[in-house]
Amino acid sequence: MTVTAGMDLDAIRRAAERHGVAELALFGSVVTGDFGTDSDIDFLVDFLPGRPDPFEDFCALHDDLRAIVKRDVDLVVKRAIRNPYFRESALGQAETVYVADV
């Protein structure tokens, strides 16, 4: 059950494309049904390889997502997840909202 009502998914997809995202997904309380008025929104991201400034892409995407959803955002890079339990949980919950046309 994804809480996407009120989210501008087109704006999210445009931000993902602008910042070199390969894939962007929602996970956490926004997809598990535990989402509340004070909840942040968790995004799982993979960036396209070969971008000139990946850190800038990450920071700018984070800022854009916060502005679009008007909530705090946790942006987690999929390949940076080291904890196997967290990785399994996040990937198991992930609901894709954007995939790059490559």
Biopython code that builds the backbone (N, CA, C, O; Angstrom):
import numpy as np
from Bio.PDB.StructureBuilder import StructureBuilder

atoms = [
    (1, "MET", "N", (0.846, -1.177, 0.000)),
    (1, "MET", "CA", (0.000, 0.000, 0.000)),
    (1, "MET", "C", (0.887, 1.235, 0.000)),
    (1, "MET", "O", (1.384, 1.634, 1.053)),
    (2, "THR", "N", (1.089, 1.825, -1.119)),
    (2, "THR", "CA", (1.923, 3.012, -1.210)),
    (2, "THR", "C", (1.086, 4.260, -0.997)),
    (2, "THR", "O", (0.017, 4.415, -1.588)),
    (3, "VAL", "N", (1.578, 5.139, -0.156)),
    (3, "VAL", "CA", (0.913, 6.411, 0.078)),
    (3, "VAL", "C", (1.472, 7.415, -0.925)),
    (3, "VAL", "O", (2.366, 8.194, -0.596)),
    (4, "THR", "N", (0.950, 7.397, -2.134)),
    (4, "THR", "CA", (1.436, 8.335, -3.150)),
    (4, "THR", "C", (0.436, 9.437, -3.427)),
    (4, "THR", "O", (0.724, 10.356, -4.194)),
    (5, "ALA", "N", (-0.735, 9.360, -2.814)),
    (5, "ALA", "CA", (-1.716, 10.426, -2.994)),
    (5, "ALA", "C", (-1.103, 11.730, -2.499)),
    (5, "ALA", "O", (-0.569, 11.800, -1.392)),
    (6, "GLY", "N", (-1.185, 12.729, -3.310)),
    (6, "GLY", "CA", (-0.605, 14.014, -2.942)),
    (6, "GLY", "C", (0.837, 14.171, -3.375)),
    (6, "GLY", "O", (1.382, 15.273, -3.316)),
    (7, "MET", "N", (1.469, 13.084, -3.811)),
    (7, "MET", "CA", (2.842, 13.177, -4.312)),
    (7, "MET", "C", (2.802, 13.481, -5.800)),
    (7, "MET", "O", (2.038, 12.872, -6.549)),
    (8, "ASP", "N", (3.620, 14.414, -6.216)),
    (8, "ASP", "CA", (3.722, 14.741, -7.635)),
    (8, "ASP", "C", (4.734, 13.780, -8.265)),
    (8, "ASP", "O", (5.923, 14.084, -8.357)),
    (9, "LEU", "N", (4.243, 12.624, -8.695)),
    (9, "LEU", "CA", (5.131, 11.595, -9.236)),
    (9, "LEU", "C", (5.836, 12.056, -10.504)),
    (9, "LEU", "O", (6.971, 11.653, -10.758)),
    (10, "ASP", "N", (5.188, 12.889, -11.300)),
    (10, "ASP", "CA", (5.852, 13.414, -12.498)),
    (10, "ASP", "C", (7.043, 14.283, -12.116)),
    (10, "ASP", "O", (8.098, 14.193, -12.743)),
    (11, "ALA", "N", (6.888, 15.122, -11.097)),
    (11, "ALA", "CA", (7.998, 15.968, -10.635)),
    (11, "ALA", "C", (9.117, 15.113, -10.053)),
    (11, "ALA", "O", (10.293, 15.414, -10.254)),
    (12, "ILE", "N", (8.762, 14.055, -9.336)),
    (12, "ILE", "CA", (9.765, 13.139, -8.785)),
    (12, "ILE", "C", (10.545, 12.489, -9.924)),
    (12, "ILE", "O", (11.770, 12.384, -9.860)),
    (13, "ARG", "N", (9.851, 12.061, -10.946)),
    (13, "ARG", "CA", (10.514, 11.417, -12.091)),
    (13, "ARG", "C", (11.407, 12.399, -12.843)),
    (13, "ARG", "O", (12.497, 12.033, -13.281)),
    (14, "ARG", "N", (10.954, 13.644, -12.996)),
    (14, "ARG", "CA", (11.791, 14.650, -13.669)),
    (14, "ARG", "C", (13.057, 14.925, -12.863)),
    (14, "ARG", "O", (14.137, 15.066, -13.436)),
    (15, "ALA", "N", (12.931, 15.002, -11.539)),
    (15, "ALA", "CA", (14.105, 15.220, -10.686)),
    (15, "ALA", "C", (15.070, 14.047, -10.809)),
    (15, "ALA", "O", (16.283, 14.243, -10.894)),
    (16, "ALA", "N", (14.539, 12.843, -10.819)),
    (16, "ALA", "CA", (15.386, 11.652, -10.960)),
    (16, "ALA", "C", (16.148, 11.689, -12.277)),
    (16, "ALA", "O", (17.347, 11.410, -12.313)),
    (17, "GLU", "N", (15.468, 12.026, -13.339)),
    (17, "GLU", "CA", (16.120, 12.093, -14.651)),
    (17, "GLU", "C", (17.190, 13.187, -14.675)),
    (17, "GLU", "O", (18.287, 12.980, -15.194)),
    (18, "ARG", "N", (16.865, 14.338, -14.117)),
    (18, "ARG", "CA", (17.789, 15.481, -14.102)),
    (18, "ARG", "C", (19.084, 15.164, -13.345)),
    (18, "ARG", "O", (20.148, 15.678, -13.689)),
    (19, "HIS", "N", (18.991, 14.323, -12.323)),
    (19, "HIS", "CA", (20.148, 14.059, -11.465)),
    (19, "HIS", "C", (20.795, 12.700, -11.711)),
    (19, "HIS", "O", (21.496, 12.183, -10.840)),
    (20, "GLY", "N", (20.570, 12.120, -12.876)),
    (20, "GLY", "CA", (21.295, 10.919, -13.270)),
    (20, "GLY", "C", (20.918, 9.655, -12.532)),
    (20, "GLY", "O", (21.770, 8.806, -12.269)),
    (21, "VAL", "N", (19.649, 9.523, -12.198)),
    (21, "VAL", "CA", (19.187, 8.340, -11.475)),
    (21, "VAL", "C", (18.925, 7.201, -12.458)),
    (21, "VAL", "O", (18.294, 7.393, -13.498)),
    (22, "ALA", "N", (19.419, 6.017, -12.112)),
    (22, "ALA", "CA", (19.114, 4.811, -12.882)),
    (22, "ALA", "C", (17.779, 4.231, -12.423)),
    (22, "ALA", "O", (16.951, 3.829, -13.241)),
    (23, "GLU", "N", (17.580, 4.192, -11.096)),
    (23, "GLU", "CA", (16.333, 3.666, -10.534)),
    (23, "GLU", "C", (16.058, 4.340, -9.203)),
    (23, "GLU", "O", (16.970, 4.567, -8.408)),
    (24, "LEU", "N", (14.784, 4.659, -8.966)),
    (24, "LEU", "CA", (14.351, 5.288, -7.719)),
    (24, "LEU", "C", (13.127, 4.543, -7.214)),
    (24, "LEU", "O", (12.185, 4.299, -7.967)),
    (25, "ALA", "N", (13.146, 4.183, -5.930)),
    (25, "ALA", "CA", (12.030, 3.435, -5.353)),
    (25, "ALA", "C", (11.679, 3.995, -3.983)),
    (25, "ALA", "O", (12.516, 4.590, -3.304)),
    (26, "LEU", "N", (10.444, 3.797, -3.596)),
    (26, "LEU", "CA", (9.979, 4.102, -2.246)),
    (26, "LEU", "C", (10.132, 2.851, -1.394)),
    (26, "LEU", "O", (10.009, 1.733, -1.895)),
    (27, "PHE", "N", (10.403, 3.040, -0.100)),
    (27, "PHE", "CA", (10.400, 1.918, 0.836)),
    (27, "PHE", "C", (10.084, 2.470, 2.213)),
    (27, "PHE", "O", (9.934, 3.682, 2.373)),
    (28, "GLY", "N", (9.982, 1.609, 3.200)),
    (28, "GLY", "CA", (9.714, 2.059, 4.562)),
    (28, "GLY", "C", (8.229, 2.276, 4.815)),
    (28, "GLY", "O", (7.378, 1.660, 4.174)),
    (29, "SER", "N", (7.932, 3.166, 5.764)),
    (29, "SER", "CA", (6.551, 3.341, 6.217)),
    (29, "SER", "C", (5.599, 3.775, 5.111)),
    (29, "SER", "O", (4.398, 3.514, 5.188)),
    (30, "VAL", "N", (6.120, 4.430, 4.094)),
    (30, "VAL", "CA", (5.257, 4.878, 2.997)),
    (30, "VAL", "C", (4.684, 3.694, 2.211)),
    (30, "VAL", "O", (3.656, 3.839, 1.549)),
    (31, "VAL", "N", (5.322, 2.541, 2.273)),
    (31, "VAL", "CA", (4.809, 1.356, 1.578)),
    (31, "VAL", "C", (4.303, 0.264, 2.519)),
    (31, "VAL", "O", (3.625, -0.663, 2.075)),
    (32, "THR", "N", (4.624, 0.359, 3.813)),
    (32, "THR", "CA", (4.213, -0.709, 4.737)),
    (32, "THR", "C", (2.887, -0.443, 5.427)),
    (32, "THR", "O", (2.341, -1.330, 6.082)),
    (33, "GLY", "N", (2.360, 0.773, 5.286)),
    (33, "GLY", "CA", (1.103, 1.095, 5.949)),
    (33, "GLY", "C", (1.284, 1.745, 7.299)),
    (33, "GLY", "O", (0.296, 2.034, 7.975)),
    (34, "ASP", "N", (2.528, 1.988, 7.719)),
    (34, "ASP", "CA", (2.795, 2.634, 9.002)),
    (34, "ASP", "C", (3.007, 4.137, 8.852)),
    (34, "ASP", "O", (3.480, 4.785, 9.786)),
    (35, "PHE", "N", (2.671, 4.696, 7.707)),
    (35, "PHE", "CA", (2.914, 6.096, 7.386)),
    (35, "PHE", "C", (1.987, 6.980, 8.206)),
    (35, "PHE", "O", (0.780, 6.748, 8.270)),
    (36, "GLY", "N", (2.577, 8.009, 8.839)),
    (36, "GLY", "CA", (1.797, 8.938, 9.648)),
    (36, "GLY", "C", (2.054, 10.379, 9.266)),
    (36, "GLY", "O", (2.833, 10.663, 8.356)),
    (37, "THR", "N", (1.402, 11.278, 9.959)),
    (37, "THR", "CA", (1.526, 12.701, 9.626)),
    (37, "THR", "C", (2.939, 13.230, 9.831)),
    (37, "THR", "O", (3.340, 14.190, 9.172)),
    (38, "ASP", "N", (3.693, 12.623, 10.729)),
    (38, "ASP", "CA", (5.067, 13.070, 10.991)),
    (38, "ASP", "C", (6.121, 12.201, 10.311)),
    (38, "ASP", "O", (7.316, 12.395, 10.530)),
    (39, "SER", "N", (5.693, 11.255, 9.498)),
    (39, "SER", "CA", (6.642, 10.336, 8.858)),
    (39, "SER", "C", (7.466, 11.033, 7.783)),
    (39, "SER", "O", (6.990, 11.929, 7.085)),
    (40, "ASP", "N", (8.714, 10.594, 7.673)),
    (40, "ASP", "CA", (9.515, 11.021, 6.526)),
    (40, "ASP", "C", (9.233, 10.045, 5.386)),
    (40, "ASP", "O", (8.501, 9.069, 5.552)),
    (41, "ILE", "N", (9.822, 10.325, 4.236)),
    (41, "ILE", "CA", (9.645, 9.442, 3.089)),
    (41, "ILE", "C", (11.004, 8.867, 2.720)),
    (41, "ILE", "O", (11.969, 9.601, 2.508)),
    (42, "ASP", "N", (11.062, 7.547, 2.646)),
    (42, "ASP", "CA", (12.303, 6.839, 2.354)),
    (42, "ASP", "C", (12.378, 6.502, 0.870)),
    (42, "ASP", "O", (11.462, 5.906, 0.303)),
    (43, "PHE", "N", (13.492, 6.898, 0.253)),
    (43, "PHE", "CA", (13.752, 6.590, -1.150)),
    (43, "PHE", "C", (15.021, 5.758, -1.245)),
    (43, "PHE", "O", (15.994, 6.002, -0.531)),
    (44, "LEU", "N", (14.998, 4.785, -2.122)),
    (44, "LEU", "CA", (16.147, 3.947, -2.441)),
    (44, "LEU", "C", (16.572, 4.320, -3.854)),
    (44, "LEU", "O", (15.745, 4.340, -4.765)),
    (45, "VAL", "N", (17.861, 4.618, -4.044)),
    (45, "VAL", "CA", (18.308, 5.141, -5.333)),
    (45, "VAL", "C", (19.536, 4.405, -5.848)),
    (45, "VAL", "O", (20.404, 3.991, -5.079)),
    (46, "ASP", "N", (19.586, 4.252, -7.161)),
    (46, "ASP", "CA", (20.780, 3.825, -7.892)),
    (46, "ASP", "C", (21.041, 4.905, -8.930)),
    (46, "ASP", "O", (20.127, 5.323, -9.641)),
    (47, "PHE", "N", (22.283, 5.356, -9.015)),
    (47, "PHE", "CA", (22.646, 6.376, -9.991)),
    (47, "PHE", "C", (23.273, 5.730, -11.223)),
    (47, "PHE", "O", (23.861, 4.651, -11.149)),
    (48, "LEU", "N", (23.135, 6.412, -12.351)),
    (48, "LEU", "CA", (23.786, 5.966, -13.580)),
    (48, "LEU", "C", (25.298, 6.087, -13.420)),
    (48, "LEU", "O", (25.767, 7.036, -12.792)),
    (49, "PRO", "N", (26.064, 5.166, -13.963)),
    (49, "PRO", "CA", (27.530, 5.256, -13.866)),
    (49, "PRO", "C", (28.064, 6.388, -14.749)),
    (49, "PRO", "O", (27.433, 6.789, -15.728)),
    (50, "GLY", "N", (29.238, 6.887, -14.376)),
    (50, "GLY", "CA", (29.940, 7.852, -15.209)),
    (50, "GLY", "C", (29.488, 9.291, -15.078)),
    (50, "GLY", "O", (29.865, 10.128, -15.898)),
    (51, "ARG", "N", (28.690, 9.602, -14.068)),
    (51, "ARG", "CA", (28.264, 10.985, -13.869)),
    (51, "ARG", "C", (29.450, 11.799, -13.369)),
    (51, "ARG", "O", (30.259, 11.282, -12.598)),
    (52, "PRO", "N", (29.582, 13.084, -13.794)),
    (52, "PRO", "CA", (30.757, 13.871, -13.431)),
    (52, "PRO", "C", (30.874, 14.178, -11.938)),
    (52, "PRO", "O", (31.987, 14.265, -11.419)),
    (53, "ASP", "N", (29.737, 14.345, -11.231)),
    (53, "ASP", "CA", (29.793, 14.691, -9.810)),
    (53, "ASP", "C", (28.679, 13.965, -9.054)),
    (53, "ASP", "O", (27.625, 14.546, -8.795)),
    (54, "PRO", "N", (28.910, 12.692, -8.699)),
    (54, "PRO", "CA", (27.867, 11.905, -8.041)),
    (54, "PRO", "C", (27.401, 12.499, -6.712)),
    (54, "PRO", "O", (26.226, 12.388, -6.363)),
    (55, "PHE", "N", (28.314, 13.128, -5.967)),
    (55, "PHE", "CA", (27.918, 13.726, -4.690)),
    (55, "PHE", "C", (26.944, 14.877, -4.919)),
    (55, "PHE", "O", (25.966, 15.022, -4.185)),
    (56, "GLU", "N", (27.207, 15.686, -5.927)),
    (56, "GLU", "CA", (26.291, 16.781, -6.271)),
    (56, "GLU", "C", (24.938, 16.227, -6.703)),
    (56, "GLU", "O", (23.899, 16.766, -6.323)),
    (57, "ASP", "N", (24.942, 15.156, -7.494)),
    (57, "ASP", "CA", (23.679, 14.526, -7.897)),
    (57, "ASP", "C", (22.888, 14.069, -6.672)),
    (57, "ASP", "O", (21.681, 14.294, -6.592)),
    (58, "PHE", "N", (23.562, 13.433, -5.726)),
    (58, "PHE", "CA", (22.907, 12.944, -4.515)),
    (58, "PHE", "C", (22.293, 14.100, -3.729)),
    (58, "PHE", "O", (21.117, 14.059, -3.369)),
    (59, "CYS", "N", (23.096, 15.129, -3.466)),
    (59, "CYS", "CA", (22.623, 16.267, -2.662)),
    (59, "CYS", "C", (21.480, 17.010, -3.348)),
    (59, "CYS", "O", (20.491, 17.363, -2.707)),
    (60, "ALA", "N", (21.617, 17.244, -4.640)),
    (60, "ALA", "CA", (20.583, 17.967, -5.376)),
    (60, "ALA", "C", (19.291, 17.149, -5.456)),
    (60, "ALA", "O", (18.198, 17.702, -5.336)),
    (61, "LEU", "N", (19.414, 15.840, -5.659)),
    (61, "LEU", "CA", (18.228, 14.988, -5.684)),
    (61, "LEU", "C", (17.536, 15.014, -4.330)),
    (61, "LEU", "O", (16.313, 15.140, -4.260)),
    (62, "HIS", "N", (18.304, 14.898, -3.260)),
    (62, "HIS", "CA", (17.740, 14.947, -1.912)),
    (62, "HIS", "C", (16.966, 16.242, -1.701)),
    (62, "HIS", "O", (15.831, 16.220, -1.224)),
    (63, "ASP", "N", (17.574, 17.368, -2.056)),
    (63, "ASP", "CA", (16.913, 18.667, -1.893)),
    (63, "ASP", "C", (15.648, 18.756, -2.742)),
    (63, "ASP", "O", (14.615, 19.232, -2.273)),
    (64, "ASP", "N", (15.730, 18.302, -3.982)),
    (64, "ASP", "CA", (14.558, 18.348, -4.865)),
    (64, "ASP", "C", (13.426, 17.473, -4.334)),
    (64, "ASP", "O", (12.268, 17.888, -4.347)),
    (65, "LEU", "N", (13.746, 16.274, -3.870)),
    (65, "LEU", "CA", (12.710, 15.386, -3.346)),
    (65, "LEU", "C", (12.032, 15.988, -2.119)),
    (65, "LEU", "O", (10.812, 15.908, -1.980)),
    (66, "ARG", "N", (12.820, 16.591, -1.229)),
    (66, "ARG", "CA", (12.232, 17.256, -0.048)),
    (66, "ARG", "C", (11.262, 18.347, -0.464)),
    (66, "ARG", "O", (10.178, 18.474, 0.105)),
    (67, "ALA", "N", (11.651, 19.134, -1.459)),
    (67, "ALA", "CA", (10.789, 20.223, -1.924)),
    (67, "ALA", "C", (9.518, 19.680, -2.588)),
    (67, "ALA", "O", (8.440, 20.252, -2.426)),
    (68, "ILE", "N", (9.642, 18.601, -3.318)),
    (68, "ILE", "CA", (8.489, 18.034, -4.038)),
    (68, "ILE", "C", (7.489, 17.407, -3.075)),
    (68, "ILE", "O", (6.289, 17.657, -3.184)),
    (69, "VAL", "N", (7.969, 16.593, -2.132)),
    (69, "VAL", "CA", (7.046, 15.872, -1.237)),
    (69, "VAL", "C", (6.692, 16.669, 0.009)),
    (69, "VAL", "O", (5.791, 16.292, 0.759)),
    (70, "LYS", "N", (7.404, 17.777, 0.229)),
    (70, "LYS", "CA", (7.139, 18.659, 1.372)),
    (70, "LYS", "C", (7.197, 17.911, 2.706)),
    (70, "LYS", "O", (6.377, 18.118, 3.600)),
    (71, "ARG", "N", (8.192, 17.040, 2.802)),
    (71, "ARG", "CA", (8.470, 16.269, 4.019)),
    (71, "ARG", "C", (9.964, 16.011, 4.087)),
    (71, "ARG", "O", (10.692, 16.203, 3.112)),
    (72, "ASP", "N", (10.407, 15.571, 5.258)),
    (72, "ASP", "CA", (11.787, 15.105, 5.352)),
    (72, "ASP", "C", (11.929, 13.852, 4.497)),
    (72, "ASP", "O", (10.990, 13.072, 4.343)),
    (73, "VAL", "N", (13.117, 13.680, 3.949)),
    (73, "VAL", "CA", (13.397, 12.568, 3.046)),
    (73, "VAL", "C", (14.660, 11.852, 3.509)),
    (73, "VAL", "O", (15.659, 12.490, 3.843)),
    (74, "ASP", "N", (14.608, 10.532, 3.526)),
    (74, "ASP", "CA", (15.812, 9.717, 3.669)),
    (74, "ASP", "C", (16.116, 9.158, 2.288)),
    (74, "ASP", "O", (15.293, 8.464, 1.691)),
    (75, "LEU", "N", (17.313, 9.470, 1.787)),
    (75, "LEU", "CA", (17.735, 8.998, 0.472)),
    (75, "LEU", "C", (18.872, 8.012, 0.683)),
    (75, "LEU", "O", (19.950, 8.389, 1.144)),
    (76, "VAL", "N", (18.635, 6.755, 0.347)),
    (76, "VAL", "CA", (19.592, 5.680, 0.588)),
    (76, "VAL", "C", (20.089, 5.149, -0.753)),
    (76, "VAL", "O", (19.295, 4.765, -1.612)),
    (77, "VAL", "N", (21.404, 5.131, -0.922)),
    (77, "VAL", "CA", (21.998, 4.588, -2.141)),
    (77, "VAL", "C", (22.055, 3.066, -1.999)),
    (77, "VAL", "O", (22.679, 2.538, -1.078)),
    (78, "LYS", "N", (21.397, 2.377, -2.921)),
    (78, "LYS", "CA", (21.253, 0.923, -2.819)),
    (78, "LYS", "C", (22.593, 0.214, -2.668)),
    (78, "LYS", "O", (22.733, -0.651, -1.804)),
    (79, "ARG", "N", (23.574, 0.560, -3.485)),
    (79, "ARG", "CA", (24.849, -0.172, -3.437)),
    (79, "ARG", "C", (25.667, 0.151, -2.185)),
    (79, "ARG", "O", (26.655, -0.527, -1.901)),
    (80, "ALA", "N", (25.265, 1.180, -1.436)),
    (80, "ALA", "CA", (25.988, 1.548, -0.220)),
    (80, "ALA", "C", (25.455, 0.836, 1.021)),
    (80, "ALA", "O", (26.035, 0.969, 2.099)),
    (81, "ILE", "N", (24.373, 0.091, 0.894)),
    (81, "ILE", "CA", (23.805, -0.607, 2.053)),
    (81, "ILE", "C", (24.689, -1.800, 2.393)),
    (81, "ILE", "O", (24.842, -2.719, 1.589)),
    (82, "ARG", "N", (25.261, -1.779, 3.577)),
    (82, "ARG", "CA", (26.158, -2.858, 4.010)),
    (82, "ARG", "C", (25.473, -3.867, 4.931)),
    (82, "ARG", "O", (25.824, -5.047, 4.936)),
    (83, "ASN", "N", (24.496, -3.400, 5.708)),
    (83, "ASN", "CA", (23.810, -4.284, 6.637)),
    (83, "ASN", "C", (22.883, -5.222, 5.858)),
    (83, "ASN", "O", (21.945, -4.755, 5.212)),
    (84, "PRO", "N", (23.129, -6.533, 5.908)),
    (84, "PRO", "CA", (22.334, -7.463, 5.097)),
    (84, "PRO", "C", (20.857, -7.503, 5.494)),
    (84, "PRO", "O", (20.001, -7.740, 4.642)),
    (85, "TYR", "N", (20.548, -7.278, 6.761)),
    (85, "TYR", "CA", (19.160, -7.310, 7.212)),
    (85, "TYR", "C", (18.402, -6.082, 6.710)),
    (85, "TYR", "O", (17.265, -6.182, 6.249)),
    (86, "PHE", "N", (19.058, -4.918, 6.809)),
    (86, "PHE", "CA", (18.451, -3.693, 6.289)),
    (86, "PHE", "C", (18.288, -3.784, 4.777)),
    (86, "PHE", "O", (17.261, -3.385, 4.227)),
    (87, "ARG", "N", (19.312, -4.312, 4.113)),
    (87, "ARG", "CA", (19.259, -4.453, 2.647)),
    (87, "ARG", "C", (18.078, -5.334, 2.228)),
    (87, "ARG", "O", (17.312, -4.976, 1.334)),
    (88, "GLU", "N", (17.944, -6.478, 2.881)),
    (88, "GLU", "CA", (16.849, -7.397, 2.561)),
    (88, "GLU", "C", (15.492, -6.738, 2.801)),
    (88, "GLU", "O", (14.576, -6.879, 1.991)),
    (89, "SER", "N", (15.367, -6.022, 3.912)),
    (89, "SER", "CA", (14.114, -5.350, 4.238)),
    (89, "SER", "C", (13.787, -4.257, 3.223)),
    (89, "SER", "O", (12.671, -4.197, 2.706)),
    (90, "ALA", "N", (14.765, -3.392, 2.942)),
    (90, "ALA", "CA", (14.543, -2.276, 2.014)),
    (90, "ALA", "C", (14.212, -2.783, 0.614)),
    (90, "ALA", "O", (13.267, -2.306, -0.014)),
    (91, "LEU", "N", (14.986, -3.746, 0.126)),
    (91, "LEU", "CA", (14.746, -4.266, -1.221)),
    (91, "LEU", "C", (13.424, -5.028, -1.305)),
    (91, "LEU", "O", (12.750, -5.011, -2.335)),
    (92, "GLY", "N", (13.064, -5.693, -0.215)),
    (92, "GLY", "CA", (11.807, -6.431, -0.191)),
    (92, "GLY", "C", (10.584, -5.532, -0.206)),
    (92, "GLY", "O", (9.526, -5.923, -0.698)),
    (93, "GLN", "N", (10.728, -4.322, 0.335)),
    (93, "GLN", "CA", (9.616, -3.373, 0.380)),
    (93, "GLN", "C", (9.569, -2.448, -0.829)),
    (93, "GLN", "O", (8.526, -1.858, -1.112)),
    (94, "ALA", "N", (10.666, -2.313, -1.534)),
    (94, "ALA", "CA", (10.827, -1.268, -2.552)),
    (94, "ALA", "C", (9.736, -1.309, -3.617)),
    (94, "ALA", "O", (9.414, -2.359, -4.174)),
    (95, "GLU", "N", (9.178, -0.124, -3.879)),
    (95, "GLU", "CA", (8.214, 0.063, -4.961)),
    (95, "GLU", "C", (8.782, 1.112, -5.904)),
    (95, "GLU", "O", (8.877, 2.289, -5.554)),
    (96, "THR", "N", (9.153, 0.686, -7.083)),
    (96, "THR", "CA", (9.835, 1.544, -8.048)),
    (96, "THR", "C", (8.918, 2.652, -8.552)),
    (96, "THR", "O", (7.765, 2.414, -8.912)),
    (97, "VAL", "N", (9.466, 3.881, -8.568)),
    (97, "VAL", "CA", (8.724, 5.024, -9.108)),
    (97, "VAL", "C", (9.388, 5.600, -10.354)),
    (97, "VAL", "O", (8.784, 6.398, -11.071)),
    (98, "TYR", "N", (10.649, 5.192, -10.614)),
    (98, "TYR", "CA", (11.355, 5.697, -11.796)),
    (98, "TYR", "C", (12.437, 4.708, -12.210)),
    (98, "TYR", "O", (13.164, 4.176, -11.371)),
    (99, "VAL", "N", (12.533, 4.472, -13.508)),
    (99, "VAL", "CA", (13.631, 3.702, -14.098)),
    (99, "VAL", "C", (14.077, 4.464, -15.340)),
    (99, "VAL", "O", (13.256, 4.817, -16.187)),
    (100, "ALA", "N", (15.381, 4.717, -15.445)),
    (100, "ALA", "CA", (15.923, 5.457, -16.587)),
    (100, "ALA", "C", (15.783, 4.653, -17.870)),
    (100, "ALA", "O", (15.886, 3.427, -17.874)),
    (101, "ASP", "N", (15.549, 5.369, -18.946)),
    (101, "ASP", "CA", (15.572, 4.752, -20.277)),
    (101, "ASP", "C", (17.011, 4.768, -20.756)),
    (101, "ASP", "O", (17.498, 5.796, -21.226)),
    (102, "VAL", "N", (17.696, 3.640, -20.642)),
    (102, "VAL", "CA", (19.103, 3.582, -21.057)),
    (102, "VAL", "C", (19.279, 2.711, -22.262)),
    (102, "VAL", "O", (20.398, 2.548, -22.748)),
]
sb = StructureBuilder()
sb.init_structure("model")
sb.init_model(0)
sb.init_chain("A")
sb.init_seg("    ")
for serial, (resi, resn, name, xyz) in enumerate(atoms, 1):
    if name == "N":
        sb.init_residue(resn, " ", resi, " ")
    sb.init_atom(name, np.array(xyz, "f"), 0.0, 1.0, " ", f" {name:<3s}", serial, name[0])
structure = sb.get_structure()
